[in-house]
């Protein structure tokens, strides 16, 4: 597939930020927890979540720019579902702080992970559905993941994510969240050309930071 100027521009920008920071281009610092995720409703066309069995994984909470904690920042919520689609075939979901639905298709700086809404921002294909992922804290140790169509207030529950143990230091795999590489045809970002832009930006960030 040919590279388009916008893809190249994003890749160059993310690569430069990663070189300057010697870390991720965005969200350089974060806290990581082991989690157990339970899907609360089946999705036609996604057999991996049909039996609703708990799925082990990691959750990383981070700040995009790394501003002082007393300042608002774009907050990051990154979930890895281990082996969701088979051995070694993880599912990564990356969301960022936003206003609550129906304004969840925009980013919004926040101070607290406990009170923020988070959005996947771009459309997702989940089986037969095309929707936007959202989440928010439902308790100090739990997030409620759901779906919300653009322009609508109603959130359809999708999964409960329960935090179990904080990982200090963070495991090396927490540096490799990627929602494009770690996905499946029935559970993936579905935003057309923006998928390629995001894929190249993440690849450039990985290629230009020191190995961990």
C-alpha positions in Angstrom: 0.0 0.0 0.0 1.5 3.4 -0.9 2.3 5.9 1.8 0.3 9.1 1.8 1.7 12.5 2.9 -0.4 12.6 6.1 0.8 9.2 7.2 4.4 10.1 6.6 3.9 13.4 8.5 2.4 11.7 11.5 5.1 9.0 11.5 7.9 11.6 11.3 6.4 13.6 14.1 5.9 10.6 16.4 9.5 9.4 15.6 10.9 12.8 16.4 9.1 12.9 19.8 10.3 9.4 20.7 13.9 10.3 19.9 13.7 13.6 21.9 12.1 11.8 24.9 14.0 8.6 24.6 10.7 7.0 25.3 7.2 6.8 23.9 6.2 9.8 21.8 3.1 10.2 24.0 2.1 8.8 27.4 5.8 8.2 28.6 4.9 7.6 32.2 2.2 5.3 33.5 1.2 2.9 36.3 0.4 -0.7 35.4 -2.0 -3.1 37.0 -2.9 -6.7 36.4 -6.6 -7.0 35.7 -9.4 -9.5 35.1 -11.9 -8.5 32.4 -15.3 -10.1 32.1 -17.5 -9.4 29.1 -21.1 -8.8 30.2 -22.9 -9.4 26.9 -22.1 -11.6 23.8 -21.4 -9.8 20.5 -22.5 -11.7 17.4 -19.5 -12.5 15.3 -17.0 -12.3 18.1 -16.6 -15.9 19.4 -13.6 -15.0 21.6 -16.0 -13.3 24.1 -19.0 -15.5 23.8 -18.5 -17.6 27.0 -18.0 -14.5 29.2 -15.1 -16.2 31.1 -12.8 -13.8 32.9 -9.7 -12.8 30.8 -6.4 -11.9 32.5 -4.6 -8.8 31.2 -2.9 -5.5 32.0 -4.2 -2.0 32.4 -1.9 1.0 32.0 -3.0 4.5 33.2 -0.9 7.4 31.9 -0.7 11.0 31.1 -0.1 12.0 27.5 2.2 15.0 27.8 3.6 14.3 31.3 2.6 17.7 32.7 2.7 18.2 36.5 0.0 16.1 38.2 -1.8 19.2 39.5 -2.4 20.2 35.9 -5.0 18.8 33.5 -3.6 16.4 30.8 -5.0 14.0 28.3 -5.2 10.8 30.4 -4.6 7.5 28.8 -6.4 4.1 29.5 -4.7 1.2 27.8 -6.0 -2.4 28.2 -4.3 -5.6 27.1 -6.5 -8.8 27.0 -4.0 -11.7 27.1 -4.6 -14.4 24.5 -8.1 -13.3 23.7 -7.9 -14.6 20.2 -5.6 -17.6 20.9 -2.1 -18.1 22.3 -0.1 -15.0 21.9 -2.9 -13.2 20.1 -3.7 -10.3 22.5 -6.3 -7.6 22.1 -5.1 -4.0 22.9 -7.6 -1.2 23.5 -6.3 2.4 23.9 -8.7 5.1 25.1 -8.1 8.7 26.2 -9.9 11.2 28.4 -13.0 12.8 26.9 -16.2 14.5 27.8 -19.1 12.1 28.7 -21.4 10.9 25.9 -22.7 12.3 23.6 -19.5 14.4 23.4 -17.2 11.4 23.6 -15.8 11.8 20.1 -13.4 14.5 21.3 -10.4 14.5 23.7 -10.5 16.5 26.9 -7.8 17.1 29.5 -8.6 15.9 33.0 -6.8 15.6 36.3 -8.3 12.5 37.8 -8.6 9.0 36.5 -11.4 8.4 39.0 -13.8 11.0 37.5 -12.8 11.0 33.8 -14.6 9.5 30.9 -12.4 7.8 28.3 -13.0 7.3 24.6 -11.6 5.2 21.8 -12.3 8.3 19.7 -12.3 6.4 16.4 -14.9 3.9 15.3 -14.5 0.2 16.2 -15.8 -2.9 14.4 -17.0 -5.4 17.1 -18.6 -8.3 15.3 -21.6 -6.8 13.5 -21.4 -3.5 15.4 -19.6 -0.4 14.4 -19.4 1.9 17.4 -17.1 3.9 19.7 -15.6 2.4 22.9 -15.9 4.3 26.1 -15.1 3.6 29.8 -15.2 5.3 33.2 -14.4 4.2 36.7 -17.3 2.4 38.4 -15.4 1.9 41.7 -11.9 2.5 43.0 -10.7 -0.8 41.6 -13.1 -1.3 38.6 -13.8 0.3 35.2 -17.0 -0.2 33.2 -16.2 -0.6 29.5 -19.0 0.1 27.0 -20.0 1.2 23.6 -21.7 4.5 22.5 -22.7 5.6 19.1 -21.6 9.1 18.1 -24.2 11.7 19.2 -26.0 9.5 21.7 -25.9 9.6 25.5 -26.8 5.9 26.0 -23.8 3.6 26.8 -24.3 -0.1 26.2 -22.3 -2.1 28.8 -19.6 -4.3 27.2 -17.2 -5.5 30.0 -16.1 -5.1 33.6 -12.4 -4.5 34.2 -11.3 -5.2 37.7 -7.8 -4.1 38.9 -6.0 -6.7 41.1 -2.3 -6.0 41.6 -0.1 -3.0 40.8 3.0 -4.0 38.8 6.1 -2.2 40.0 8.3 -2.2 38.0 6.0 -2.5 35.0 6.5 -5.6 32.9 8.3 -5.1 29.6 5.2 -5.9 27.6 3.5 -2.7 28.9 5.8 -0.8 26.5 4.2 -2.5 23.5 0.5 -1.7 23.5 -0.7 -1.3 19.9 -4.4 -1.3 19.0 -3.7 -1.9 15.3 -1.2 -4.8 15.6 -3.0 -6.5 18.5 -6.5 -6.9 17.2 -8.6 -9.3 15.2 -10.8 -8.9 12.1 -13.9 -9.1 14.2 -12.6 -6.8 17.0 -10.6 -3.9 15.5 -10.4 -0.2 14.8 -12.4 0.6 11.7 -11.6 4.2 10.7 -10.5 3.8 7.1 -7.3 5.7 6.2 -6.9 6.7 9.8 -6.1 3.1 10.7 -2.9 3.3 8.5 -2.0 6.7 10.0 -2.2 5.3 13.5 -0.3 2.1 12.6 2.6 4.1 11.1 2.7 6.6 14.0 3.0 3.7 16.5 5.6 2.0 14.5 7.7 5.1 14.3 7.4 5.7 18.0 8.6 2.1 18.7 11.5 2.4 16.2 12.9 5.6 17.6 12.9 4.9 21.4 15.6 2.9 23.2 14.9 -0.8 23.7 13.6 -1.8 27.2 
